[in-house]
Amino acid sequence: MKECGELGIEFIKDDNEGTRVSRDFLTNLVTSIVKRSTAYFDDTGDNIFIYREKQLHSVVCPSIADLTNGYVMEHPLTRKPAGEDEYSGFVDYWINYRNYSFAMEMKHRYFAYRKSDQPNQKISSVFNSAINQLNNIRKEQCRDLMWFNRGLIKIALQTIVFYQSSQDDIVQDELKNQDFKKIFKQLIRNTDLNEKSNFRSLWLPSEGLIKSVEYNNGFEIYPAVAFVGKVFDVI
């Protein structure tokens, strides 16, 4: 992607119209997020994805606006977990795209890439919580969220930021020996993401976008960003 770096996308789902629309939406969305994150760096010298979930919406929301005028952040709805009373809540985004409605939950986690053999299981537990949030939306509410469209597609999407900490400044030469594609596969294999996700994307930012960041207790570097999703069947 020229100045942005390299972006790979994999979508594992049976082929049908809803799947094709979902693949098109997520491909365009992630591509736009990458481009906007790069533009943010060009303006500020900072990487937006090193912050947490709330700050990431700064590039997610305008990226959705690149694709459609029909979307709502924090859309109100009613949830009803199995065996529990229903309660009011929100879904991060309701989106109208190509005559389908999408209900999308966003999550964000960090990943110490040197620990891909034993990754922090919080990565998959947070992803599972997004899936559960979507599962707990009442069926009647799902029908209401369809509006005038052909159906509703629920999406759990998690951004995973690769990082490495050090007491000393981290130089680019150290990253050249890392195979982040292999590391990403190890992360998937060693977590629930292997069974739960059907959308996977890895962004390897260009060298100019990677820099060592100094904190009070040392340095961190962020050489890759993954996007992992669970796309539900059309309702």
N, C-alpha and C positions, 0 to 999 in steps of 0.2 A: 504493500500500500504506500509506495514511495516514501515520503518523509515520516509516515506513521510507524513503519516496521512491517512485521509479518503477522497475518491473521489467518488462523485455520478454524474451520467450522465442521462439526460432525452432527448429523441428525439421525437418530435411530428410531424409526417409527414406521408402521405400515403405511403404504402410500394410499392416500385418498384426498379429496378436495380440502378437508379441514387440515390435514397434515401439510399439504402444499402451501396453504395460506399461512399456517403457523411457521413453517420453515422460512418462507419469504419475509414474514414480519420480524422474526428473531434475527435473521441474517442482516436485514437492513438496520434493525435497531442496534445490534452490536457494532456494526460497521460505523454507524453514526456516532455512537458513544466513543469509539476509538478516535475518530476524526475530531470530535469536540474536545476530548481529553488532550489530544495533541495541540489543538489550537489554544487551549487553556495554558499549557506549558509554554507555548511560544510567547504568550502575553505576559506570563508571570514568572516563568522559570521554576514553577512548582508543579507537582503531579497531583491532580484532584483525587485519584484513586487511593492515595495513601491515607486519606481521611476515612471517616466511618460512613455508615449507611446514609445518614441524613445529608451529609455533604455530597455524596455521590449523586443524589437526585438533581444536583446542579447541572449535570450533563445528561442524565437519563430523561428528565422532563423535556428539555428542548429537543432531544433526539426523537422522542415520540412525536413532538410537534412537527418535526421534519417529515413525518410519515402520514399524519392525519390531524385534522382540526378537532376531531371528536374524541376527547379524552377528559377524564376527571381524576384528580389526585384525591386520595383519602375518601373514596366513594363509600357512603354509609350503607350498611347492610345488616342482616340478622344472621347470627350463627347459632347452631344447635348441635353441640357434640353429642355423640351416642350416649344415651342414658342420663343426660343432663338437661337442665332448663336452658331455653334459648336466651341469648343476650345480644345487645346491640354492639356493633363493631364497625370496622372499616376494612376495605381492601386498598392496597397502595395505589393501584391504577385500575380504572375501567377505561377500555379503549375500543373505539369503533374502527375497524380496519377491513377493507375489502368485503363488506357486507357480513362480517362476523364481529361478535363482541368478545373481548378478552378481559378476564379478571386476573391481574398479575400482582403477585407478592414479591418484593425485593428483599434480599439479604446480602450481607457483606461480612467476610471473614479474612483474616490473615493466615498465611501458610509459611512456616519456617521450612524452606525447600530442602534443607539438608536432612530433614527428618521425614522424608517421603516414605521410608519403610515403616515408620511408626508415627504417622501424623496425628495431630491433635484431633480427637474424635468430636470436638466441638464443631468442627467444620461440617460434618454430616448431621449432627444433632440440630444445628441451626437450620440447615436445609430441610430436614424432616419437619421442623416446626412450621416452616412455610407451607409444606405440603398439607400438614394437618389443619392449618388455618383455612386452606382452600377446601379441604374435605368437609369442614364443619359449616360451610355456607349452606343454609337451608335450600332444599330443592325448589320450593316456591320462590325463594329469593333469586335462585339461578335463572328461573324462567323470566322473572322481572328484569334481570340484568341483560337478557337477550335484546330487549327493546324490539325493534323492527327487523332485526337481523336474522340470518339463517341458523344461528346457533351460538352457544357460549363455549369458549375454550379457556380453561384455567391454566395459568402458567406460574410455576415457582422458579424464580431466577436468582441465582446467587453469584456475586462477584467474589473471586478468591485472589487475593493479592499476595504474590510470592515475595518473601523478604529474607534478609540475612542480617543478623546483628554482629557487631564487632566492637572491641574496645579501641581499635585503630581504624583509620580511614580505609575504606574499601575501594580498591582500584578496579578498573575495567578488566584488567588481565585475569583476575580471579574468575570472572564470569565466563570467559571464553572456554574454560574447561568444563562448563556445565551443559548437560543436554536437557534443556527444560521440557522438551517434548516427552522424553523418557520419564522425567520426574513427574510430569503431569499424569502420565499413564499409571505410574506407581501410586500416586495419590488416589486416583479413581479406584484402582484395584484394592487398596488397603482401607477403604472406607465404604459406608453404605451408598456412596455416590455411584458405585458400580452397578447396583441393582435399581436404584431409585431415579437416576437421571437418564434422559434420552436426548438431551441437547448438550453438546460440549464444544467449547471454543477456547482457543489459546491465543493470546496476543503477546508477541515478542516485540516490545517497543524498539525503535531504532536506537542506536548507540547514543545519539544526541539527547534522547529523552530519559536516559538512565544516569542518575547521579547519586553520590553518597550524601546522606542527610545526617547532620550532626545533632545529637540530643545531649541532654545533661549527663547521661551515663554511657555515652559512646556514639556509634554510628550505625545507620541502617541503610540498606540499598534494596531497591524494588525492581527486579529485572524482568518480571513477567506478570501477566494478569490473565486469569481464567474466568470464563463465564459458564456456569453449569446450570442446566434447567430441567424441569420436569413439565412436559406438556401433556395435559389430560386429553382424553377423548372428547369429541364434540358433544355437548348436551343439547 
